[in-house]
Structure formats: C-alpha cells, structure tokens
Amino acid sequence: MDIGCGPKNGVPERFTPYGIEIEKAAAETAAGLMRARGGDVIHAPALEGLARFEGGFFDGIIMRSYLEHEVSPREVLAAAFVKLRPGGVIYAKVPNFATVNRMARGADWCGFRFPDHVNYFTIRSLRAMAEDLGYRFELRNTLTRYTNDNLHAFLMKPSVT
C-alpha cells in the first residue's frame, strides 16, 4: 500500500500494488498502473481509504512524503497498524525538523512548504508516536540523521510468536 501515492506506482515489483490518493487526477493515473499489476487505487483521504481493507491485509505500507501533509497522523498510523499483518512494516519518509540545515537556514529551510505541510517531525517525536501505538521504530538514516533534510524510518508491527 502506498498512501499518498500520487500519479505513479512506487510499490516494489514483488508486491501487488495498492494506493490511496486524495487528488483525483493523480489517483486515476496511478490506478491504471496498479490495476495492470492486479492492485488498485482508492481516491479518498487516508483514513477513509484504509477503512476499506480488512485487518492484516498488507505486508507493507509506504508513507513517502505523506505524513507531513496529514492532519491526523496519529490516527492514520493507528489505522495502518490494524491493516498490517503481524511483522508488517511501514516505510516513512518525513522532513527532519531537527536537521542542522533547518537550524542554519531558518525560514529558508527546504522542508517548509506552507500551507501543505501541516506536521513536522523529529526522530524523537516520530519514534514516540510510533512506539506509543505499538510499533517498533527503526531509523534508517542514522549516519546522516543530523544533516539529512529527511528522516527515513521503518515502523514495524511486532510478529505474533
């Protein structure tokens, strides 16, 4: 599942691609690509789109450049937790509010995009939200965490033992 998929299919080839996209034209373009591989795109807000799937339906969810646009990120992550199978993973990429670049550039930082970015995350804030919801948090860009304008993280649903 690619939430906020835009007009393309970013789901790796080995998976059946599904997407949720709020912008109609982008959803229609992505739907053609995903249907060709046996998947589909839902034109809806994320929570509404996620509600259309059974619990445990997805092995993985992509949230690349999406959560910063979401008014209710906690609620979306909670809904996604239910839709992931045990051991499933979310890949999240969000602007890194704690980067040295943001501190040095101030209001000119590339991560500020008003009015469409409604949330900003630090490692600490994203980790706290994810872990509070039951995910295991793994930062993927640990070496560049202070200089990279983005955070790349895996949010993993625990496996059933």
matplotlib code that plots the C-alpha trace (Angstrom):
import matplotlib.pyplot as plt

x = [0.0, 1.3, -0.6, -0.4, 0.8, 0.5, 0.3, 2.8, 3.3, 6.0, 5.2, 8.1, 7.5, 7.2, 4.1, 0.5, 0.3, -2.5, -2.6, -4.6, -4.6, -6.7, -6.1, -8.5, -6.3, -3.3, -5.4, -6.8, -3.3, -1.9, -4.9, -4.1, -0.6, -1.6, -4.5, -2.1, -0.3, -3.5, -3.9, -5.9, -6.0, -8.7, -9.4, -10.1, -8.5, -6.1, -8.4, -11.4, -9.2, -7.7, -11.1, -11.9, -9.4, -9.5, -7.3, -3.9, -4.3, -0.9, 2.7, 4.0, 2.8, 4.7, 4.3, 6.9, 6.5, 2.9, 2.7, 3.8, 0.6, -1.7, -3.9, -4.3, -1.0, -1.6, -5.0, -3.6, -0.7, -3.2, -5.4, -2.4, -1.3, -4.6, -4.3, -0.7, -0.2, 2.0, 5.6, 4.4, 6.4, 5.7, 8.4, 8.0, 9.9, 9.2, 11.1, 13.6, 12.7, 15.8, 18.3, 21.2, 20.2, 16.8, 18.6, 21.1, 18.7, 15.8, 12.7, 14.5, 14.8, 13.7, 11.4, 9.0, 6.1, 3.3, 0.4, 0.6, 3.0, 0.9, 3.2, 6.9, 8.7, 12.0, 13.4, 12.1, 8.6, 8.1, 9.6, 7.3, 4.2, 5.1, 6.1, 3.0, 0.9, 2.7, 5.3, 9.0, 10.8, 14.0, 15.7, 17.2, 19.5, 21.3, 24.6, 23.0, 20.3, 21.6, 22.4, 19.7, 16.7, 14.5, 14.0, 13.8, 12.3, 10.7, 7.7, 7.3, 4.3, 5.5, 5.2, 2.9, 5.0]
y = [0.0, 3.4, 6.2, 9.4, 7.6, 10.4, 9.6, 6.8, 3.3, 3.2, -0.3, -2.7, -5.3, -8.3, -6.9, -6.4, -2.6, -0.7, 3.0, 5.8, 9.2, 12.2, 14.1, 12.8, 13.0, 11.5, 8.7, 7.9, 7.8, 5.6, 3.3, 2.4, 1.4, -0.5, -2.3, -3.6, -5.5, -6.7, -3.9, -0.7, 2.9, 4.4, 8.0, 9.1, 10.6, 8.1, 7.1, 6.5, 4.5, 2.4, 1.6, -0.3, -3.0, -6.0, -6.1, -7.7, -7.2, -5.6, -6.8, -3.2, 0.4, 3.2, 6.7, 8.6, 12.4, 11.9, 12.2, 15.8, 16.6, 14.6, 16.5, 13.3, 11.4, 9.5, 8.3, 7.2, 5.3, 3.6, 2.6, 1.3, -0.8, -2.7, -3.2, -4.5, -8.3, -9.2, -8.5, -5.9, -2.7, 0.9, 2.9, 6.5, 9.4, 12.8, 16.2, 16.2, 19.2, 18.6, 18.8, 21.2, 22.5, 23.7, 25.4, 27.1, 28.1, 29.2, 30.2, 29.4, 25.7, 23.5, 21.4, 24.3, 24.1, 26.3, 25.6, 22.0, 20.7, 20.6, 18.5, 18.5, 15.5, 14.9, 11.5, 11.8, 12.8, 10.2, 7.5, 8.4, 8.4, 5.1, 3.3, 4.6, 2.9, -0.4, -0.1, -0.9, 2.1, 1.8, 4.9, 4.0, 7.0, 7.0, 8.3, 11.4, 12.0, 15.5, 16.6, 14.9, 17.1, 13.9, 11.1, 7.6, 5.1, 1.7, 1.3, -2.4, -4.2, -7.0, -10.5, -12.9, -15.6]
z = [0.0, -1.0, 1.0, -0.9, -3.9, -6.4, -10.1, -10.1, -8.7, -6.1, -4.8, -5.4, -8.2, -6.0, -4.3, -5.6, -5.6, -3.8, -3.2, -1.6, -3.2, -2.4, -5.6, -8.3, -11.4, -9.7, -8.3, -11.8, -13.4, -10.6, -10.8, -14.3, -13.4, -10.3, -11.9, -14.6, -11.7, -10.0, -7.5, -7.3, -6.1, -3.9, -4.4, -0.8, 2.3, 4.0, 6.9, 4.6, 2.2, 4.9, 6.3, 3.0, 3.7, 6.1, 9.1, 8.4, 4.6, 4.0, 4.3, 4.0, 3.7, 2.1, 3.6, 1.5, 1.8, 3.1, 6.9, 6.9, 4.9, 7.1, 9.6, 11.7, 11.5, 14.8, 13.7, 10.3, 11.9, 14.3, 11.4, 9.4, 12.4, 12.2, 8.4, 8.6, 9.1, 12.1, 11.2, 8.6, 8.1, 7.3, 5.4, 6.5, 5.0, 6.5, 6.7, 9.5, 11.7, 13.8, 11.0, 11.2, 7.8, 9.3, 12.2, 9.9, 7.2, 9.4, 7.5, 4.2, 5.0, 2.1, 4.4, 5.0, 2.5, 3.6, 3.7, 2.7, 5.4, 8.5, 10.6, 11.3, 12.9, 14.8, 15.4, 19.0, 18.0, 15.3, 17.5, 20.4, 18.3, 16.6, 19.8, 21.7, 19.0, 19.3, 16.5, 16.8, 15.4, 13.4, 12.0, 8.6, 8.1, 11.4, 10.0, 8.4, 11.0, 11.8, 8.3, 6.1, 5.5, 5.7, 8.2, 6.8, 9.3, 9.5, 11.8, 12.4, 13.7, 16.1, 14.8, 16.7, 18.5]

ax = plt.figure().add_subplot(projection="3d")
ax.plot(x, y, z, "-o")
ax.set_aspect("equal")
plt.show()
